[in-house]
Amino acid sequence: ITYILSIIFSFIFGLKFSFFTGYLNDEDTCTRNDGWLRTGDLAYFDSDGCLYIVGRLKDTIKYKGFQIAPADLEAVLVQHPEIVDVAVTSAEDEEAGEIPVAFVVRRSGSRLTCVQVMEYVAKQVSPYKKVRKVIFVEAIPKSAAGKVLRRLLKDSLRIDAAASRSDHTKPSSRL
């Protein structure tokens, strides 16, 4: 089994010299001292030995020293009968570093509240993984290939934070 794991490890991480020498003018960005290429993929093995790639390290939320994969929270949220689509990203937080923020598209006619969404998640995940903020949107921004454009979500959080610091009387805008 050690041999099989090393083959899988080689597949995900790959030895640097075997197929990739680094980025132009920045060869050390993705390599470690032992010569392995860090792909940035988050993966785990289940009890049957199957490998699952669940997200990207760059997308990981760092909450009080814990790492949270947005895909884990999204998998919980999409199971809610009143949620049509969802994307989770992080917002900066002075105390925690980052907090999980869920952008949620509700089913038409739904009266689902932010508190209900947070309680739904809290019942199903570890305390550190709880969603700390919910923002309802009309649609989740996606690329032509269907990939969630998390950068736009994070940018909207920064814009709203800046607007709320400069003028507390205006309502914040959402995507």
PyMOL commands that set and color helices and strands:
alter all, ss='L'
color gray80, all
select helices_A, chain A and resi 2-13+16-19+57-59+70-77+114-122+127-129+150-166
alter helices_A, ss='H'
color red, helices_A
select strands_A, chain A and resi 41-45+51-56+61-63+66-68+83-93+97-106+133-136
alter strands_A, ss='S'
color yellow, strands_A
deselect
rebuild
show_as cartoon
